[in-house]
Amino acid sequence: MFQIGKTIVSEDIIQKDFLCNLSACKGACCIDGEAGAPLDKEETKIMEDIYPKVKPFLRKAGIKAIEAQGTFITTELGDFETPLINGADCAYVIFDNKGTALCAIEEAYNQGEISWKKPVSCHLYPVRVREYTEFSGVNYEKWDICDDACTLGKELQVPIYKFVKEALIRKFGEDWYAELEKVADTFK
């Protein structure tokens, strides 16, 4: 682990490779698991504000889940997440004609309906950020459903931090990312 500003960063972020392979996994990270996508407090307001423009892109089951649970939920620990459909799929998941899970929020963004791409936790995946009182932990979340992404990343030599560059800059800023690149260079 190493420190950049008020973040403690796992060396896995720069040492391991990753490149999403949607043709292999079909977007399983959006439909598997036991919880919705983590949301920052600021994102909860955005979720409420964009819902009317995202709703036309949603499946009926997603609309039903959101209208029953809200545009986000608060966990027992006080964290915020996207709601789930019957404890499985993220309520914002849609599917393309090949059965690949996609994000309705991102689709609304791609179509120019909204100016917010998607929750930063989704944009950062497989990187997870955990907020602590004095610092943020930046870690790689290894999940076997992403084995094909690890294989493709290794084959094409794409380290995790490069795969999620845009999201890391969105979360921490250009200067932070430039520092990360300097650290990564020392590992070569």
C-alpha positions in Angstrom: 0.0 0.0 0.0 1.1 3.6 -0.6 -0.3 7.0 0.2 -1.3 9.8 -2.1 -2.7 12.8 -0.3 -5.5 11.5 2.0 -5.8 8.2 0.2 -4.2 4.8 1.0 -3.9 2.9 -2.3 -3.5 -0.8 -2.8 -0.5 -1.8 -4.9 -2.9 -4.1 -6.8 -4.3 -1.1 -8.6 -1.0 -0.6 -10.4 0.3 -4.2 -10.4 -2.7 -6.1 -11.7 -4.3 -6.0 -15.1 -8.0 -5.6 -16.0 -10.1 -4.8 -19.0 -13.9 -5.4 -19.0 -14.9 -8.2 -21.3 -18.6 -7.7 -21.6 -18.9 -10.4 -24.3 -17.7 -12.9 -21.8 -19.3 -11.8 -18.5 -22.5 -10.2 -19.9 -22.3 -7.5 -17.2 -22.6 -9.9 -14.3 -21.3 -7.3 -11.8 -24.6 -5.4 -12.2 -26.8 -8.5 -11.7 -24.9 -10.7 -9.2 -24.1 -9.9 -5.6 -26.0 -9.1 -2.5 -26.2 -5.3 -2.6 -26.8 -2.4 -4.9 -24.1 -0.1 -6.2 -22.6 2.1 -3.4 -23.6 5.8 -3.7 -22.0 8.9 -2.2 -24.3 11.1 -0.2 -24.2 13.8 -3.0 -25.2 11.2 -5.6 -28.5 10.4 -3.8 -29.8 13.9 -4.8 -28.6 13.3 -8.3 -30.4 10.0 -8.4 -33.6 11.7 -7.4 -33.2 14.5 -9.9 -32.4 12.3 -12.9 -35.0 9.6 -12.3 -37.7 11.2 -14.6 -35.2 11.2 -17.5 -33.8 7.8 -16.8 -37.2 6.1 -16.3 -38.0 5.8 -20.0 -34.9 3.6 -20.4 -35.7 1.3 -17.5 -37.3 -2.1 -17.6 -40.8 -2.5 -15.9 -39.2 -4.5 -13.1 -36.7 -1.7 -12.5 -39.4 1.0 -12.4 -41.4 -1.1 -10.0 -38.4 -1.6 -7.7 -37.5 2.1 -7.7 -41.1 3.2 -7.1 -41.4 0.8 -4.2 -38.0 1.4 -2.6 -36.9 4.8 -3.9 -34.2 6.0 -6.3 -31.7 4.8 -3.7 -31.8 2.9 -0.4 -30.1 3.4 3.0 -28.6 0.3 4.5 -28.7 -0.7 8.1 -25.2 0.8 8.4 -26.3 4.1 7.0 -24.7 3.6 3.6 -26.5 4.5 0.4 -27.0 2.0 -2.5 -29.0 1.6 -5.6 -32.1 -0.5 -5.0 -32.3 -4.1 -6.3 -35.0 -6.1 -8.1 -36.0 -9.0 -5.9 -32.6 -8.9 -4.1 -30.6 -9.5 -7.3 -30.3 -7.2 -10.3 -29.6 -3.5 -9.8 -32.9 -1.7 -10.5 -31.1 0.4 -13.1 -30.0 -2.6 -15.2 -31.3 -3.0 -18.7 -30.3 -5.6 -21.3 -29.2 -5.3 -24.9 -30.3 -7.7 -27.6 -27.5 -10.1 -26.7 -28.6 -10.3 -23.1 -25.7 -8.2 -21.8 -26.5 -6.1 -18.7 -26.2 -2.4 -19.3 -26.9 0.7 -17.1 -30.1 2.7 -17.9 -28.4 5.8 -16.3 -25.4 5.5 -18.6 -27.8 4.9 -21.6 -29.7 8.1 -20.8 -26.3 9.8 -20.6 -25.2 8.3 -23.9 -28.4 9.5 -25.5 -27.8 13.1 -24.2 -30.8 13.0 -21.8 -28.7 13.6 -18.7 -25.2 15.0 -18.1 -24.2 12.5 -15.3 -22.6 9.2 -16.5 -23.5 6.9 -13.6 -22.6 6.4 -10.0 -18.8 6.8 -9.4 -18.6 3.4 -7.7 -19.9 1.7 -11.0 -17.5 3.9 -13.1 -14.6 2.9 -10.8 -15.3 -0.9 -10.8 -13.2 -3.1 -10.0 -11.8 -0.4 -7.8 -13.7 0.2 -4.6 -13.2 3.3 -2.4 -13.9 3.0 1.4 -14.2 6.3 3.3 -12.7 6.5 6.7 -12.5 9.4 9.1 -9.0 10.5 8.1 -8.5 8.9 4.7 -10.0 7.0 1.8 -8.9 3.4 1.1 -8.6 2.6 -2.6 -8.6 -1.1 -3.3 -9.0 -3.7 -6.0 -12.1 -5.8 -5.5 -11.3 -9.3 -6.9 -14.4 -11.2 -8.0 -14.3 -14.4 -9.9 -17.0 -13.2 -12.4 -14.3 -10.8 -13.6 -11.7 -13.6 -14.4 -12.2 -13.0 -18.1 -11.5 -9.2 -17.6 -8.3 -10.1 -15.7 -7.2 -12.4 -18.5 -8.0 -9.8 -21.2 -6.3 -7.1 -19.3 -3.2 -9.2 -18.9 -3.2 -10.2 -22.6 -3.4 -6.5 -23.6 -1.2 -5.3 -20.7 -3.8 -2.8 -19.3 -3.2 -2.2 -15.6 -6.3 -1.5 -13.5 -5.4 2.2 -12.9 -5.3 2.8 -16.6 -8.5 0.9 -17.2 -10.3 3.2 -14.7 -8.4 6.4 -15.4 -11.4 8.5 -16.2 -13.2 7.4 -13.1 -10.2 7.9 -10.8 -9.8 11.4 -12.2 -13.5 12.0 -11.7 -13.2 10.8 -8.0 -9.9 12.2 -7.0 -8.8 14.8 -9.6 -6.1 15.2 -12.3 -3.3 16.0 -9.8 -4.1 12.8 -7.7 -4.0 10.7 -10.9 -0.7 12.3 -12.0 0.8 11.3 -8.6 -0.6 7.7 -9.1 1.2 7.5 -12.5 4.5 8.6 -10.9 4.1 5.8 -8.3 3.2 3.3 -11.0 6.4 4.3 -12.9 8.5 3.3 -9.9 7.0 -0.2 -10.0 8.2 -0.9 -13.5 
